[in-house]
Amino acid sequence: SSIQFLGGRTEVPSPFTNRLSGFHLRLGIVAEPPLAYLTQNCSDSVPECWSGLMPTITEKLATDLNFTFEYVYPEDHKYGGYNTTTGSWNGMIGD
């Protein structure tokens, strides 16, 4: 009841039902303060090792929508860029 949709309505619009309930998601993440911080000497896939705005929002959504998740941290710790020489992507997109 604390959320308002278009027109001041508080009921969830019918096309937006919870379709994530029971799913396990793998979410790409990059350490980018203040959005996301990775605790040193901690596994990068474990949600408890992350803090910041994005992990806080993700945890709230997971609780409210009843899904579990793990983070996928790119090997090179980058979002991803296209290399015109090799024709490939690096970072999260490449992974």
C-alpha positions, 0 to 999 in steps of 0.5 A: 500500500506504500507503492503508488502506480500510475494514476495513484493506484496502489494495487499491482497492475495485472500484467505484473505478477510475480513470475520469479517465485522459486527461481534461482538467478545468476546476476552479473555485478561489478564492484563500483562504489557506491553501487556495489562493494566487494568485501576483501577475502570473500567469495565474489559469488556469495551475496553476503560478500557484497554491500552497497545500493545494488545489493541492498535493492537486490536483497529486498527484491529477492525477499519480496518476490521469493527468489534466490540469487548468486552474483557472477563477477567477471574475471577481468572485473569490467562491464565489457567492451568490444575489441574491434581487432579481435571481434570479441567482448571482454568483461561481463558481456564477454563472460 
